[in-house]
Amino acid sequence: MIRQYEPGDSKDVVLEIVKRICGSHPRVYEVDTNTDLFETGLLDSFSAIELIVILETTFGVPIAVEELTMENLSSIDNIVKCIHLLKLKQDE
């Protein structure tokens, strides 16, 4: 069953998802909330797609194409900000 998460859980949940997707990468345990996931090689185009699908399912919010920017997906902090903004738009 997919659990819906509250905003306070978001950073931990996104970090857990990223670590699961990038599990075999040697730098995965060095990740913190402001680590650039693309510059470190933790995310590439394929893993970013997997991340987006999991985020949409986990947080119950669709991520529109215009939101799929390197900046929005570059770090845990940026991903969480993007999700919160999308949830706010969804709730309007």
C-alpha positions as CSV (number, residue, x, y, z in Angstrom):
1,M,0.0,0.0,0.0
2,I,1.3,3.5,-0.9
3,R,1.4,5.8,2.1
4,Q,0.6,9.5,1.7
5,Y,3.1,11.7,3.5
6,E,2.8,14.9,5.3
7,P,4.9,18.0,4.5
8,G,7.1,17.5,7.6
9,D,8.1,14.0,6.4
10,S,9.0,15.2,2.9
11,K,12.8,15.6,3.2
12,D,13.3,12.2,4.9
13,V,11.0,10.5,2.4
14,V,12.7,12.1,-0.7
15,L,16.1,11.2,0.7
16,E,15.0,7.6,1.3
17,I,13.7,7.4,-2.3
18,V,16.8,8.8,-3.8
19,K,19.0,6.4,-1.8
20,R,16.8,3.5,-2.9
21,I,17.1,4.6,-6.6
22,C,20.9,5.2,-6.4
23,G,21.6,2.4,-4.0
24,S,24.6,1.0,-5.8
25,H,26.3,4.4,-6.4
26,P,29.4,4.7,-4.2
27,R,28.5,8.2,-3.1
28,V,24.9,7.5,-2.1
29,Y,25.7,7.7,1.6
30,E,27.2,11.1,1.3
31,V,23.9,12.6,0.1
32,D,22.4,15.4,2.2
33,T,19.6,17.7,1.4
34,N,21.6,20.2,-0.7
35,T,23.8,17.7,-2.6
36,D,23.6,18.2,-6.3
37,L,22.2,14.9,-7.5
38,F,23.2,15.4,-11.1
39,E,26.7,16.8,-10.6
40,T,27.6,14.0,-8.3
41,G,26.4,11.4,-10.8
42,L,23.7,10.1,-8.5
43,L,20.9,10.9,-11.0
44,D,20.9,10.6,-14.7
45,S,18.0,10.9,-17.2
46,F,16.8,7.3,-16.5
47,S,17.0,7.5,-12.8
48,A,15.4,10.9,-12.9
49,I,12.4,9.4,-14.7
50,E,12.1,6.7,-12.0
51,L,12.4,9.3,-9.3
52,I,9.5,11.4,-10.9
53,V,7.2,8.4,-11.1
54,I,7.9,7.4,-7.5
55,L,7.4,11.0,-6.3
56,E,4.1,11.3,-8.1
57,T,2.9,8.1,-6.6
58,T,4.2,8.7,-3.1
59,F,3.1,12.3,-2.7
60,G,-0.1,12.0,-4.8
61,V,0.7,14.9,-7.0
62,P,1.3,15.0,-10.8
63,I,4.5,16.6,-11.9
64,A,3.9,18.6,-15.1
65,V,6.4,18.7,-17.9
66,E,7.2,22.3,-17.2
67,E,8.2,21.4,-13.7
68,L,10.8,18.8,-14.9
69,T,13.8,21.1,-14.7
70,M,17.3,20.2,-13.6
71,E,17.0,22.9,-11.0
72,N,13.8,21.4,-9.5
73,L,15.3,17.9,-9.4
74,S,18.9,18.8,-8.5
75,S,18.7,18.3,-4.8
76,I,16.5,17.0,-2.0
77,D,15.7,20.5,-0.9
78,N,14.7,21.6,-4.4
79,I,12.6,18.5,-4.9
80,V,10.8,19.1,-1.7
81,K,10.1,22.7,-2.6
82,C,8.8,21.7,-6.0
83,I,6.5,19.1,-4.4
84,H,5.2,21.5,-1.8
85,L,4.4,24.1,-4.6
86,L,2.6,21.5,-6.7
87,K,0.6,20.4,-3.7
88,L,-0.4,24.0,-3.0
89,K,-1.5,24.4,-6.6
90,Q,-3.4,21.1,-6.5
91,D,-5.3,22.3,-3.3
92,E,-6.4,25.6,-4.9
